[in-house]
Amino acid sequence: MHGVLLAVLVYGVSWQSRAPEAVSAELVQSLPPLPVETQTATPPKPAPQPPAEPKPQNKPEAKPEPKPDIAIKKPEPRKLEKKPEPPKPEPTPTPKPKQDPKPKDAKPTPAEDPLKRLLDQESKRLDQAKVKNQLDQEAKRAAQAREEAGRKTSTQAATTALGNAREDWANRIRGKVRGNISLPPAISGFPKAEFELELLPDGSIAREPRLTKSSGIPALDEAIKRAILKSDPLPLPAKAEVFERSLKLVFDPLRD
């Protein structure tokens, strides 16, 4: 930069020191004299001044910041938690070479007692016979239990069947008697009367019905009795084993 400025200054000075050259002209008689033009020298441009170096500016003094009345406690730096170190692998124990056990002194095998052998065989045979006997007894008891259960089931089924047949027979007798009864007037409620009947195998009434439990209305008791005698012979049961010579029946004429 300084070299450029120096070259400009030298060039300007040398250019100003040169004198302007005079222009001569010859006069011609036939022509009027012309005015002589003189070249005016162009004034040289002023050389550029080198830029003034900037003066160092005084830095403003830093004013001390006013201290606060209450001292602010600086936050304590956080302590870095130490990461737990990974457990170190336990060293693998080196297997110790197995030592062959020392052979023990072989003891002589005692001779087998034949009597003891026979006793052992007999004991085993008796044990097997005892076990077999127990198994047989258990099987026998189980068979008896099954047979008894079957008998009970059959008995219950037969009893149920007989009970149903007996109830059917009684309903048929009451139905026939109900068709032959003439009820007395002004009977209220459902009065009942029980009679004992003596029957022959063909259903005929062997003797006069006997009142065992009154209905509380004598006229109704007599009406039921007359209806029983009028229904002779009575119906027989569907099953012969259900027939009974002595039969107690409850008559409820307002329901039957």
C-alpha positions in Angstrom: 0.0 0.0 0.0 2.8 2.4 0.9 4.6 1.6 -2.3 1.6 2.6 -4.4 1.3 6.0 -2.6 5.0 6.7 -3.1 4.7 6.1 -6.9 1.7 8.4 -7.2 3.6 11.2 -5.4 6.7 10.9 -7.6 4.5 10.9 -10.8 2.6 14.0 -9.7 5.8 16.1 -9.0 7.5 15.2 -12.3 4.4 16.1 -14.3 4.2 19.6 -12.6 7.9 20.4 -13.3 7.5 20.2 -17.1 7.1 23.7 -18.8 4.5 24.0 -21.4 6.0 24.0 -24.9 5.6 27.3 -27.0 3.7 27.1 -30.2 5.4 29.1 -33.1 3.5 30.2 -36.2 4.7 31.8 -39.5 2.9 34.8 -40.8 1.5 34.5 -44.3 1.0 37.8 -46.1 -2.0 36.6 -48.1 -3.8 35.5 -45.0 -4.8 37.7 -42.2 -3.1 36.8 -39.1 -4.9 34.3 -37.0 -5.0 34.6 -33.4 -2.5 32.4 -31.6 -4.2 29.8 -29.4 -2.2 29.0 -26.4 -2.7 25.7 -24.7 -3.6 26.2 -21.1 -2.0 23.6 -19.0 -4.5 21.5 -17.0 -3.7 21.9 -13.4 -2.5 18.6 -12.0 -4.8 16.7 -9.7 -3.8 16.9 -6.1 -2.1 13.8 -5.0 -4.2 11.7 -2.7 -3.3 12.0 0.9 -2.4 8.8 2.7 -5.1 7.8 5.1 -4.5 9.1 8.6 -3.8 6.3 11.0 -6.6 5.9 13.5 -5.8 7.2 16.9 -6.0 4.6 19.6 -9.2 5.1 21.5 -9.2 4.9 25.2 -11.2 1.9 26.3 -13.9 2.8 28.7 -13.1 1.7 32.1 -15.4 -1.1 33.3 -17.4 0.1 36.3 -17.5 -2.3 39.1 -21.0 -3.8 39.4 -22.7 -3.0 42.6 -22.7 -5.9 45.0 -26.1 -7.0 46.1 -27.1 -6.6 49.7 -27.8 -10.3 50.1 -25.1 -12.6 48.9 -26.5 -15.1 46.4 -25.3 -18.5 47.2 -23.7 -20.1 44.3 -25.3 -23.5 43.4 -23.1 -26.3 44.5 -21.9 -28.4 41.6 -23.8 -31.7 41.3 -21.9 -34.7 42.3 -21.6 -37.2 39.7 -23.0 -40.5 40.9 -20.5 -43.3 40.4 -21.8 -46.0 38.3 -21.6 -49.4 40.0 -18.8 -51.4 38.6 -19.9 -54.6 36.9 -19.3 -57.7 39.0 -16.1 -59.3 38.3 -16.4 -62.8 36.9 -15.5 -65.4 39.5 -12.5 -67.3 38.4 -13.3 -70.8 37.3 -11.9 -73.3 39.7 -9.4 -75.6 38.1 -10.8 -79.1 38.4 -8.7 -81.3 40.6 -7.7 -84.6 39.1 -9.8 -87.4 40.5 -7.9 -89.8 42.5 -8.8 -93.4 42.1 -10.1 -94.9 45.3 -7.8 -97.3 46.8 -9.0 -100.8 46.4 -10.3 -102.2 49.7 -9.2 -105.5 50.9 -11.7 -108.0 49.4 -13.4 -109.9 52.2 -14.1 -113.5 51.7 -17.8 -114.3 50.8 -19.3 -116.4 53.6 -20.8 -119.6 52.5 -24.6 -119.6 52.1 -26.6 -121.3 54.8 -29.1 -123.8 53.1 -31.4 -123.7 56.1 -31.6 -119.9 56.0 -32.3 -120.0 52.3 -35.2 -122.4 52.8 -36.7 -120.2 55.5 -36.5 -117.2 53.3 -38.3 -119.0 50.5 -41.0 -120.2 52.8 -41.5 -116.7 54.2 -41.8 -115.2 50.7 -44.4 -117.9 49.8 -46.4 -117.2 52.9 -46.3 -113.5 52.2 -47.5 -114.0 48.6 -50.3 -116.3 49.9 -51.4 -113.7 52.4 -51.5 -111.0 49.8 -53.5 -113.2 47.4 -56.0 -114.1 50.2 -56.4 -110.4 50.9 -57.0 -109.6 47.3 -59.6 -112.4 47.0 -61.4 -111.2 50.1 -61.6 -107.6 48.7 -62.8 -108.9 45.3 -65.5 -111.0 47.1 -66.7 -108.0 49.2 -66.8 -105.8 46.1 -68.9 -108.4 44.3 -71.3 -108.7 47.3 -71.6 -104.9 47.5 -72.5 -104.7 43.8 -75.0 -107.5 44.2 -76.6 -105.9 47.2 -76.8 -102.6 45.4 -78.5 -104.3 42.5 -81.0 -105.9 44.8 -81.8 -102.6 46.5 -82.2 -101.0 43.1 -84.5 -103.8 41.9 -86.4 -103.7 45.2 -86.8 -99.9 45.1 -87.9 -100.1 41.4 -90.4 -102.9 42.3 -91.7 -101.0 45.3 -92.1 -97.9 43.2 -93.9 -99.9 40.6 -96.2 -101.6 43.1 -96.9 -98.3 44.8 -97.9 -96.8 41.6 -100.1 -99.8 40.8 -101.8 -99.7 44.2 -102.4 -95.9 43.9 -104.0 -96.5 40.5 -106.2 -99.3 41.9 -107.4 -97.0 44.8 -108.2 -94.2 42.4 -110.3 -96.6 40.2 -112.3 -97.7 43.3 -112.9 -94.1 44.4 -113.9 -93.1 40.9 -116.6 -95.8 40.8 -117.9 -94.9 44.3 -118.0 -91.2 43.4 -120.3 -92.0 40.5 -122.8 -93.7 42.8 -122.8 -91.2 45.7 -125.7 -88.8 46.4 -124.3 -85.8 48.4 -126.5 -84.3 51.1 -127.2 -80.6 50.6 -125.4 -77.7 52.2 -121.9 -79.3 52.4 -119.0 -76.8 52.6 -115.3 -77.3 52.4 -113.7 -80.6 51.5 -114.8 -83.1 54.2 -113.1 -86.6 54.1 -114.2 -90.0 55.5 -112.1 -93.2 55.8 -113.5 -96.7 55.4 -112.0 -100.2 55.7 -113.1 -102.7 53.1 -113.0 -106.5 53.1 -112.7 -107.8 49.6 -112.9 -111.2 47.9 -110.4 -112.1 45.1 -113.0 -111.3 42.4 -113.5 -107.7 43.9 -116.7 -108.5 45.7 -117.4 -106.9 49.1 -117.1 -109.6 51.7 -118.8 -107.6 54.5 -120.3 -104.2 55.2 -117.7 -101.3 55.0 -116.5 -100.1 58.4 -116.1 -96.3 59.1 -112.6 -95.8 60.6 -112.6 -91.9 60.4 -115.7 -89.7 60.2 -115.9 -86.7 58.0 -117.7 -84.8 60.8 -121.0 -84.9 58.8 -123.0 -88.1 59.6 -125.2 -87.6 56.5 -122.1 -87.6 54.3 -120.6 -90.7 56.0 -123.9 -92.6 55.3 -124.0 -91.4 51.7 -120.4 -92.6 51.1 -121.2 -96.0 52.7 -124.3 -96.5 50.5 -122.2 -95.6 47.4 -119.6 -98.2 48.3 -122.2 -101.0 48.6 -123.8 -99.8 45.4 -120.5 -100.1 43.6 -120.1 -103.8 44.4 -118.1 -105.5 42.9 -115.2 -103.1 43.0 -112.5 -102.9 40.3 -109.5 -105.2 40.5 -105.9 -103.9 40.3 -103.9 -104.1 37.1 -101.3 -106.2 38.8 -102.4 -109.2 40.8 -99.7 -108.8 43.4 -101.1 -105.5 44.4 -104.5 -107.0 45.5 -105.2 -106.9 49.2 -108.2 -108.4 51.0 -108.3 -105.7 53.6 -108.1 -102.2 52.2 -108.4 -98.8 53.8 -109.5 -96.0 51.5 -110.0 -92.2 52.1 -113.0 -90.8 50.3 -113.1 -87.1 49.4 -116.3 -86.8 47.3 -116.0 -83.1 46.6 -112.5 -83.7 45.1 -112.6 -87.3 43.7 
